Amino acid sequence: MPAIDRYEPGTFCWAELSTTDPAAALQYYKALFGWTTNDIPMGDAGVYSILQLNGRDVGGAGGMQPGQAEAGIPPNWASYISVDNADEATEKARQLGATVLAGPFDVMDAGRASYLLDPVGAAVALWQGKNTPGAGVVGEPGAFCWNELQSPDGEKARQFYTALFGWTAKVSPEYTEWHAGKAARGGMRETKDTPPHWLVYFATDDVDATVRKSESARGTTIMPPMDIPNVGRFAVLRDPQGAYFALFKP
């Protein structure tokens, strides 16, 4: 797949791990996906690691910031969505009922970001790319390939995301797909079993083999490998520090 140098607004463009033990977490994910890292010192904020696959960026990872654990925020994978203007999109999100957690702020010369809680309580990030539009590769084994909202209030979530990003919602009894034109942007599963959150899926050539690698590296299998008829095979895992993510093979 060719390298990506631009994202249309409303497209998932970056995945970012915040964790309590970056060194141990990176050892785990390198064993699963073969990632290498480009580590950037961030002063008092520690080190931010650009995760790479064959020299192309797939996402980022860093330590959780002071106060996050005290606020009850567990290790997590954040989903970033591309926007043309972070300030305007953030203000629009606020007017639509979102809570602005941080930003908008500049991330050096890479871009401009903000962090939100949607009206149902799921965290999501907005990204206005400048020198860094987002991940250089998606959809290939070892890169993120899908983002799925877990929400207890599907109707409120649909109202918010369609208004904010111009998505349309393709609704079935079991699932909602977010679309922009003919392009699928992500999905939503309505559930009251877990707190609201966006789940990041990573592509793999072999779901079962990657699950075995995870278990041997002290990861936890939350949902074992299973098939979705005519779609693919997936599993849901939790890394040793507690961040949830999913695997998928079309």
C-alpha positions in Angstrom: 0.0 0.0 0.0 1.5 3.4 -0.9 2.5 5.8 1.9 -0.3 8.2 3.0 0.5 11.9 2.9 -3.0 13.4 3.4 -6.2 12.6 5.2 -9.6 13.8 4.3 -11.5 15.6 7.1 -13.4 13.1 9.2 -10.9 10.3 8.7 -9.2 8.3 11.5 -5.5 9.3 11.1 -3.6 8.3 14.3 -3.6 5.9 17.2 -1.8 6.7 20.4 -1.1 4.6 23.5 -1.0 6.3 26.9 0.4 3.8 29.5 1.8 3.5 32.9 5.0 1.6 31.8 6.0 2.6 28.3 9.2 0.5 28.2 7.3 -2.7 29.1 4.3 -1.9 26.8 6.6 -1.3 23.8 8.3 -4.6 24.4 4.9 -6.3 24.3 3.8 -4.6 21.1 7.1 -5.0 19.3 6.7 -8.8 19.9 3.1 -8.7 18.4 3.6 -6.4 15.4 7.3 -6.0 14.8 7.3 -2.3 15.4 10.4 -0.2 15.8 10.4 3.2 17.5 11.7 6.7 16.9 12.0 8.1 20.5 11.6 11.8 21.0 12.6 13.4 24.3 9.8 15.6 25.6 11.4 17.2 28.7 9.3 16.8 31.9 6.7 14.8 29.9 9.2 12.0 29.3 9.7 10.3 25.9 7.2 10.1 23.1 7.8 7.1 20.8 6.7 7.2 17.2 5.7 3.6 16.3 7.0 2.5 13.0 6.5 -0.4 10.5 9.1 -0.7 7.8 10.1 2.9 8.4 6.6 4.3 8.2 4.7 5.8 11.1 1.8 3.8 12.5 1.1 5.7 15.7 2.5 6.9 18.9 3.1 5.9 22.6 4.0 7.7 25.8 3.6 7.7 29.5 0.4 8.8 31.1 0.5 12.4 32.3 0.4 13.4 36.0 -3.2 13.4 37.3 -4.6 10.9 34.7 -4.3 7.9 36.9 -5.6 9.8 39.9 -8.6 10.8 37.8 -9.3 7.1 37.2 -8.1 7.1 33.6 -6.7 3.7 32.7 -4.0 3.0 30.1 -5.7 3.4 26.7 -5.4 3.7 23.0 -6.7 7.0 21.7 -8.3 7.5 18.3 -7.5 10.7 16.4 -9.8 12.1 13.7 -8.5 14.5 11.0 -10.1 18.0 10.8 -9.4 21.0 8.6 -9.4 23.4 11.6 -8.9 22.1 15.1 -10.2 25.3 16.8 -13.4 25.4 14.7 -14.0 21.7 15.1 -13.4 21.8 18.8 -15.9 24.7 19.3 -18.5 22.9 17.1 -18.0 19.7 19.2 -18.5 21.8 22.4 -21.7 23.3 21.0 -22.9 19.8 20.2 -22.5 18.7 23.8 -18.9 17.4 24.0 -16.7 18.2 26.9 -13.3 19.7 25.9 -10.6 18.0 28.0 -7.6 19.8 26.5 -6.7 22.1 23.7 -6.7 23.1 21.0 -2.9 23.3 21.2 0.1 23.0 18.9 2.2 19.9 18.9 5.4 21.5 17.9 5.3 21.8 14.1 3.5 18.5 13.6 0.0 19.8 13.9 -2.7 21.0 16.3 -4.8 18.8 18.6 -7.6 18.7 21.1 -9.1 16.1 23.3 -12.8 15.6 23.9 -15.4 13.5 25.6 -18.3 13.0 23.4 -21.8 13.6 24.9 -22.0 9.9 26.0 -18.6 9.9 27.6 -16.2 8.4 25.0 -12.8 10.1 24.6 -11.7 11.1 21.1 -9.0 13.3 19.7 -9.1 15.8 16.8 -6.0 16.4 14.7 -5.2 19.2 12.3 -2.2 18.0 10.5 0.6 20.3 9.5 4.0 18.7 9.0 2.5 15.4 10.2 -0.9 14.5 8.6 -1.1 11.3 10.5 0.0 7.7 10.2 2.0 6.9 7.1 0.4 3.5 6.7 -3.0 2.0 7.7 -4.8 -1.3 6.9 -1.6 -3.3 6.5 -0.6 -6.0 9.1 0.8 -4.2 12.1 -1.1 -0.9 11.4 -4.5 0.2 12.6 -7.3 -0.7 10.3 -10.6 0.2 12.1 -12.0 2.3 14.9 -15.1 1.2 16.7 -17.1 3.2 19.3 -18.6 1.3 22.2 -21.5 3.3 23.5 -24.5 2.8 25.7 -26.5 5.4 23.8 -26.3 4.8 20.1 -28.9 7.5 19.1 -27.1 10.3 21.0 -23.7 9.2 19.6 -25.1 9.1 16.0 -26.5 12.6 16.4 -23.2 13.9 17.6 -20.8 12.3 15.1 -22.9 12.9 12.1 -23.3 16.5 12.9 -19.6 17.0 13.8 -18.0 15.2 10.9 -20.7 15.0 8.3 -20.8 11.2 8.5 -23.8 9.2 7.6 -24.8 6.3 9.8 -25.7 2.9 8.2 -27.7 1.3 11.0 -28.5 -2.4 11.4 -29.9 -4.1 14.5 -26.4 -5.3 15.5 -24.1 -2.5 14.4 -23.7 1.0 13.0 -21.2 1.9 10.3 -20.0 5.4 9.9 -19.7 6.5 6.2 -18.4 9.5 4.3 -19.9 9.2 0.9 -19.1 5.5 -0.1 -16.1 5.3 2.2 -16.6 3.5 5.6 -15.0 5.5 8.4 -15.6 3.3 11.4 -18.2 1.6 13.4 -20.2 1.5 16.6 -21.5 -1.2 18.8 -24.2 -0.3 21.3 -23.3 -1.9 24.6 -24.0 -1.3 28.3 -21.4 -3.8 29.4 -18.4 -1.4 29.2 -17.7 2.3 29.7 -18.0 4.4 26.5 -14.8 4.3 24.5 -13.3 4.0 21.0 -11.6 0.7 20.3 -8.6 0.6 17.9 -8.3 -2.5 15.7 -4.9 -3.5 14.3 -4.6 -5.6 11.1 -2.8 -9.0 11.3 -2.1 -11.8 8.9 -3.1 -14.4 11.5 -5.4 -13.5 14.4 -4.9 -16.7 16.3 -1.1 -16.6 16.1 -1.1 -13.0 17.3 -3.3 -13.9 20.2 -0.9 -16.7 21.2 2.0 -14.2 21.0 0.0 -11.8 23.3 -0.7 -14.5 25.8 3.0 -15.6 25.9 3.9 -11.9 26.5 1.4 -11.7 29.5 -1.4 -10.1 27.5 -5.0 -11.0 28.4 -7.5 -12.3 25.8 -10.8 -10.5 26.4 -12.7 -12.0 23.4 -11.1 -15.0 21.8 -10.7 -15.2 18.0 -14.0 -15.5 16.2 -15.4 -15.1 12.7 -17.8 -12.4 11.5 -19.5 -14.0 8.4 -18.5 -12.4 5.2 -16.3 -9.8 7.0 -13.3 -11.4 8.7 -11.8 -12.8 11.9 -11.2 -10.7 15.1 -10.2 -10.8 18.7 -10.1 -8.3 21.6 -7.1 -8.2 23.9 -5.8 -6.2 26.9 -2.1 -5.5 27.1 -0.1 -6.2 30.4 -0.6 -2.6 31.5 -4.4 -2.6 30.9 -5.0 -1.0 27.5 -7.6 -2.6 25.3 -7.3 -3.1 21.6 -8.5 -5.5 18.9 -7.1 -7.6 16.1 -8.6 -8.1 12.6 -8.0 -10.1 9.5 -10.3 -9.4 6.5 
